[in-house]
Amino acid sequence: MDFKKLMQPHLKNVRPYVPGKPIEELRRERNIEGEIIKLASNENPYQPLDEIKRAISEELDNINRYPNSGSHYLSLELSEKHGLEQGQIFVGNGSNEIIELLVRAFVKPDENVMYPYPSFIAYPLIVHQAGVGELKVPLSDYILDLEAMRSAVNQKTKMVFICNPNNPTGTYVPEGDVVAFLMGIREDIIVVFDEAYYEYVTAEDYPDSKKLLERFKNIVILRTFSKVHSLSGVRAGYAMADAELVTILHMVRQPFNVNRLAQAAARAALRHSDDLGTRIDENNSERSRIADDLRELGFTVPDSQTNFLLAVPEGPDRNIVDRLMDLGIIVRSAAPWGLGVESFRVSIGTPAENDRFLEGLRDVLSR
Ligand SMILES: Cc1ncc(COP(=O)(O)O)c(C=O)c1O
């Protein structure tokens, strides 16, 4: 049977997501015996805080029961933390799920979704899966070009993703530009601020999107527990938006979209979010150290406000990403983003991991 002929025709555009190479897969493929470090998926190199792991262990006693539908207690606690109404919070199985629900709930087949490019790989994936139109607007000098995005909006534009800071470049757009963008487009366009790396940002002119939500009802803010809270593996993220928009998201979600362990972990994470300062400071100082070294080695490295860096080399192909893997160091090739075959994105690890990455890179470049 030719299932490709049975498939919905719009799915021909879908390119399945390729995750960062798992450690065990690399070990098997290349027979690597020593320690492998994975700096490919912008994960946190540290375990979640002990209190979070304890909350997960305690919740194990309840996993014969379905989770709370609608993540009632977690959304209540999030609303208290953010000074919003509970109805303005929507919790998802990672912020990824919320991106998908937003497109499913609001974008009709003849309408389009605008996103910057290169940016988070889930945007094209979800748009192609949904079979709706897309408008890709190139970055300018590795930064979102909000002016070009504003000019590219057309009558059929329903939703715009502003990845801030942007993955894979780590760059951000300031509040003034964001406000000018919002004022320059129709108010029936839903503008999604994807702030997955929010907690790492130190730039003073970074938008206060929660404040903007009071003024612009068409904003959705996405945050996640995957990065700073070290919970990539349990899947929890949330949206803050107008309560009416949130009601519509509830209409398109699965009844038990956020599992028990994720709800328990995220609630504990919220209670201890003030304890992460040292880890954030370490990330940010390690980030500047690695950026300096990469620049010294001849790479172009955009200024990053996140837990990763983009490195774009000049000169001949040296098969950098592949040769790093031979040394047991996994970074993410940025070639699929069209940033050059040799470019890569590297997540910030522990200081020891970062030392090993820099040492490995020097080794690769010197041969
Ligand atoms: C920009 C951006 N948004 C969202 C996510 C997904 O986060 P989650 O794990 O909450 O689905 C990521 C993860 O890498 C990301 O880079």
The ligand as an ORCA input file, in Angstrom:
! r2SCAN-3c Opt
* xyz 0 1
  C      12.735     29.270     21.349
  C      12.233     28.047     21.990
  N      10.941     27.961     22.296
  C      10.433     26.857     22.881
  C      11.252     25.791     23.183
  C      10.625     24.532     23.688
  O      10.500     24.464     24.981
  P       9.675     23.303     25.685
  O      10.689     22.324     26.146
  O       8.975     24.017     26.768
  O       8.723     22.690     24.704
  C      12.600     25.835     22.897
  C      13.446     24.676     23.210
  O      14.527     24.505     22.760
  C      13.100     26.991     22.272
  O      14.387     27.080     21.926
*
